[in-house]
Amino acid sequence: MSEKAEKIKKMLEMQKKFIAYEQENGVNFKDYFTPEAGHELDGYRQTYMDKAMELVDIAHAEKGSHR
């Protein structure tokens, strides 16, 4: 599996876990944007954004462009 496909797969897994958590517990802004250490969403937003930016970089490299 390519690096790009692995990152997409991981992001989809993260989305599924987030949706399951949200449906079971609900999500408020505080828990999403500033979760306490150890909270299930702790680090989620930053990790997801980092993976998304890595995909942007891969896409640019494939097309020979840059951001």
C-alpha positions in Angstrom: 0.0 0.0 0.0 1.3 3.4 -0.9 2.1 6.0 1.7 -0.8 8.1 0.4 -3.2 5.2 0.7 -2.0 4.4 4.2 -2.5 8.0 5.4 -6.0 8.1 3.9 -6.9 4.8 5.5 -5.6 6.1 8.9 -7.7 9.3 8.5 -10.8 7.3 7.7 -10.2 5.1 10.8 -9.9 8.3 12.9 -13.1 9.7 11.4 -15.0 6.4 12.2 -13.8 6.5 15.8 -14.7 10.1 16.2 -18.2 9.6 14.7 -18.7 6.6 17.0 -17.6 8.7 20.0 -19.7 11.6 19.0 -22.8 9.5 18.6 -22.3 7.8 21.9 -21.2 10.7 24.0 -21.8 13.9 22.1 -19.0 16.4 21.6 -18.9 19.9 23.0 -16.5 22.6 21.8 -14.3 22.4 24.9 -13.7 18.7 24.4 -12.9 19.1 20.7 -10.7 22.2 20.8 -9.2 22.0 24.3 -9.6 18.5 25.7 -8.0 17.7 29.0 -5.0 15.5 29.1 -6.0 11.8 28.8 -9.4 12.7 27.2 -10.3 10.5 24.3 -10.1 13.5 22.0 -6.8 14.7 23.4 -4.6 15.2 20.3 -7.2 14.1 17.8 -7.6 17.5 16.1 -3.9 18.1 15.7 -3.1 14.6 14.6 -5.8 14.7 12.0 -4.7 18.1 10.7 -1.1 16.9 10.5 -2.1 13.9 8.4 -4.2 16.1 6.1 -1.3 18.4 5.6 1.0 15.4 4.8 -1.5 14.4 2.1 -1.4 17.9 0.7 2.4 17.7 0.5 2.1 14.3 -1.2 -0.4 15.7 -3.7 1.9 18.6 -4.5 4.9 16.3 -4.9 2.9 14.1 -7.3 2.0 17.1 -9.5 5.3 18.9 -9.2 3.8 21.9 -7.5 4.3 23.4 -4.0 2.3 25.3 -1.4 
